Amino acid sequence: MSVTIPEGEPLTIIAGDYIQWYRTDLSDYPSSEYTLKYMIYNTSKSYEVTAAAYGSQYLVTIATTTSDDYTAGSYKWDAYVSKTGVRYKVDTGYITVKQDTGALTGGTGYDYSSTVKTIFDAIEAVIQGRASKDQEEFAIAGRSLKRTPIADLLKLRNFYKAEYEQELRAEAIDLGDQPSGKVRVRFVGPR
């Protein structure tokens, strides 16, 4: 089975996977003259990834041994090209790292919920009167959910529900699935 290497940075990766992508949009900075590097970082750790030449373009590879060190969460990345004392930032973005569930051992579990999903679930539980102590104490903008008026909770629920649905759509697209939204077309005759 052949593997298709995507063009452009992935939105989501799994820690411990072998990850590759092409950058073919940097023709102003040919790989024969420049080096492309990525800084991938979060609040506690940073990683530098150097791309290899791919014709006049670039192939970026993150080895399994490197991505295995990534902890689940959100990371920012910056891409730079450089040559002899000159460096240019050419791109920036975000990537989500998910835990390698294949590495779980001894009956341990993993909460794969995003922050948005965790907040949404806490708001739902408080509204429905079935919240745990942790969920009740969860604070948004400095106010615990148990002290938030129901009208405000309903607004927060709608906001976080929309954010969570957006995450699900982005994940489906990243996995190659088509978005589930419908496109409606109406044909109207001459008037």
Residue pairs with C-beta under 8 A, 6 or more apart in sequence:
5 20
5 21
5 22
5 59
6 21
6 22
7 21
7 22
7 23
7 24
7 25
8 21
8 22
8 23
9 21
9 60
9 77
9 91
9 93
9 95
10 19
10 21
10 95
10 174
11 94
11 95
11 96
11 170
11 174
12 95
12 96
12 97
12 98
12 171
12 174
13 19
13 62
13 67
13 70
13 95
13 96
13 97
13 98
14 67
14 97
14 98
14 99
14 100
15 67
15 68
15 69
15 70
15 71
15 72
15 97
15 98
15 99
15 100
15 103
16 64
16 67
16 68
16 100
16 102
16 103
17 64
17 67
17 100
18 61
18 62
18 63
18 64
18 67
19 61
19 62
19 67
20 59
20 60
20 61
20 62
21 59
21 60
22 54
22 57
22 58
22 59
22 60
23 36
23 51
23 57
23 58
23 59
23 60
23 79
24 54
24 57
24 58
26 34
26 36
26 57
26 58
26 81
26 90
27 56
27 57
29 36
29 81
29 88
29 90
30 56
30 57
31 51
31 53
31 54
31 55
31 56
31 57
31 58
32 53
32 56
33 83
34 81
34 82
34 83
35 50
35 51
35 81
35 82
35 83
36 50
36 51
36 58
36 60
36 79
36 80
36 81
36 90
37 48
37 49
37 50
37 51
37 79
37 80
37 81
37 82
38 48
38 49
38 50
38 51
38 60
38 77
38 78
38 79
38 80
39 46
39 47
39 48
39 77
39 78
39 80
40 46
40 47
40 48
40 49
40 75
40 76
40 77
40 95
41 47
41 75
41 76
41 77
42 71
42 73
42 74
42 75
42 76
44 71
45 69
45 71
47 66
47 69
47 70
49 60
49 61
49 62
49 66
51 58
51 59
51 60
51 61
52 58
52 59
52 60
52 61
53 59
67 97
68 100
70 97
71 97
72 97
72 98
72 99
73 96
73 97
74 94
74 95
74 96
74 97
75 94
75 95
75 96
75 97
76 92
76 93
76 94
76 95
77 92
77 93
77 94
77 95
78 89
78 91
78 92
79 89
79 90
79 91
79 92
80 87
80 88
80 89
80 90
81 87
81 88
81 90
82 88
96 114
98 112
99 110
99 112
101 110
101 112
104 110
113 121
114 164
114 167
116 160
116 163
116 164
116 167
117 164
117 167
119 138
119 140
119 160
120 157
120 160
120 161
120 163
120 164
121 135
122 131
122 134
122 135
122 138
122 145
123 145
123 153
123 156
123 157
123 160
124 157
125 131
125 132
125 135
126 135
126 136
126 145
126 146
126 148
126 153
127 150
127 153
127 154
127 157
131 145
131 146
135 145
136 144
136 145
136 146
137 144
137 145
137 146
138 144
138 145
139 145
140 148
140 156
145 153
148 156
169 179
169 180
169 181
172 178
172 179
172 180
173 179
